[in-house]
């Protein structure tokens, strides 16, 4: 079946907007959605990463202009992501598509639980000191599954007691870096479909900027996480049934 560019563009805009409300890259949800829209798995991952890069970059631009970013925290996350996202992308090529697909479905279940459950925070003092380790883990998973990494960073940083508003802007900054470097790795591997980038780039960019404006003024981060958590479970079950 052929890919419908209108369906792809609309889906990218809606998902990118929702995820930018929480400062997350949209790739975690976009990859399974692109699969449901008949995009091959090999192309869906870099396409989702590219859309995630565009949305989080535009959100980050807005955050920079508004001076909402804690650069110390953002760089602690972004630098490890820069190096480990390509490692994850290359590592995924050594496993069968079914294994990676099932891993992505399990990851979506994890993302759903982490979004819906309320964790105790401030479990350790100076939680921000562990941000580089969070960046390593998130960067590798970002490249391996094509998910951007924000869904890993946000709950872990929250668990470590980092202020939610700081998490949103710093995570968006780091996700832009991890999405870009993982995307470039997939490009070098020959998995990128240039036509899909045209359908996804502009919708993701506008949605990311709009979501950042709305989230900083009108949105409750806890409410956003609950909505995204339900979405993760729905996508996880559908993806699991596809690859099992």
Buried (B, 14 or more C-beta within 10 A) or exposed (E): EEBEBEBBBEBBBBBBBBBBBBBBBBBBBBBBBBBBBEBBBBBBBBBBBBBBBBBBBBBBBBBEEEEBBBEEBBBBBBBBBBBBBBBBBBBBEEEEEEEBBBBBBBBBBBBBBBBBEEEEBEEEEEBBEBBBBBBBBBBBBBBBBBBBBBBBBBBBBBBBBBBBBBBBBBBBBBBBBBBBBBBBBBBEBEBBBEEBBEBBBBBBBBBBBBBBBBBBEEBEBEEBBBBBBEBBBBBBBBBBEBBE
